[in-house]
Amino acid sequence: MSKSPTTAAEVAKIVNAATHVTAVGGRSKWTFPAADTVTEIDLSQLSGIVAYAPDEYTFTAKANTPLVEIINTLAARQQYLPFDPLLANAGATLGGTVACNTSGSGRLRYGGVRDFILGVRFVDGNGNVLRGGGNVVKNASGFDLPKFMVGSLGRYGIMTEITMKVFPKPAAFGTLVLQFESVAAALQASFALANQPFELDAFDFRHTNGSTTAWIRLGGLPNTLQPRLTRLQTWLQTHTSVQTIDTLLEDAAHWQGINALAFAADSPNVVKIPLPPRKLLHLDEDPAIDLAHYYCAGNVALVTTTDITALGSALTRLGLNGLLLRGTATNPQLGTRHWLPFAQRIKTALDPHQKFLEI
């Protein structure tokens, strides 16, 4: 059974009447198998930018607003969401990005979704329409509920409206394309760069066809970008084991491809895995993984697999947790969930009748 509310009050009414509910948005990520006992709340009618204050660098939008609409609106004022939300061109929405915590390559310098969310309006398991946070950057009122919604996958409530802060968009970007002998060598380069003043916008790497390719992005003023790229290239050639370096100044299509998971086009399952870099090599060597793309200097992996069960076992063994971004599963969470006891306490408070599917 599917229902399409147009207001938060209508969402609350559906929650009150149903035994179990689940919310769906742009359908750009994993999907639940259909279940007769669950009422599906289609949020497609809860879309649109409610308020945008360019001078304050904030906007408020309904939860199912497509990221593309937000990105284009911000771009008209030379502003952007610097954490590169994933799957924007695949139909991802603002609410889905918050619920799944899908930050992309830009998270390295600017932080992730939780660093940009300011306020949220949502319906809890009692059918109450609640609001947390505010619509300004400097806000210290009340319990910080918005951050609990980041990565919550709908377990606490159904978001209907979200306020985010934004940043000025650099006038130009440039990318260095590096070749290393191995993933380990690229990882060591990321360690070496950690304390250097180069202000990296992004650092991604991936091992394919017998070699490891890395991409380092810088953003800034056009007249200073090339000298900065040259200084970075010289430093890398002196202090790392890089084999070759090329410069990619027209780099938008490359990063859009990463954002769209183009490297995983033929895989039925794509999983996002946050990880400490010290566990990266152990993960990379696991036979359950077909291909791994690392971003945020190796702190997050996007992996493909044809054996989702084997990958889940590998993550449990390594003490890691993964989120299925593409594929079908009764539960998109894989591996170890160290935070689950705390999350269940929050869920008991916000959803005492277990209306929302436990994920």
Secondary structure, DSSP 8 states (H G I E B T S, - for coil): -EE--SSHHHHHHHHHH-SSEEEE-S--S-B----TTSEEEEGGGS-SEEEEETTTTEEEEETT-BHHHHHHHHHTTTEE-TT--TTGGGT-BHHHHHHHT---TTHHHH--GGGTEEEEEEE-TTS-EEEEE-SSSS---S--HHHHHTT-TTSS-EEEEEEEE-EE--SEEEEEEEEESSHHHHHHHHHHHTTSTT--SEEEEEEETTEEEEEEEEEE-HHHHHHHHHHHHHHHHHHS---EEEEESS-HHHHHHHHTTGGGTT-SEEEEEE--GGGHHHHHT-TT-SEEEEETTTTEEEEEES-HHHHHHHHHHHT-EEEEEESB-S--EEE--TTHHHHHHHHHHH-TT--B---
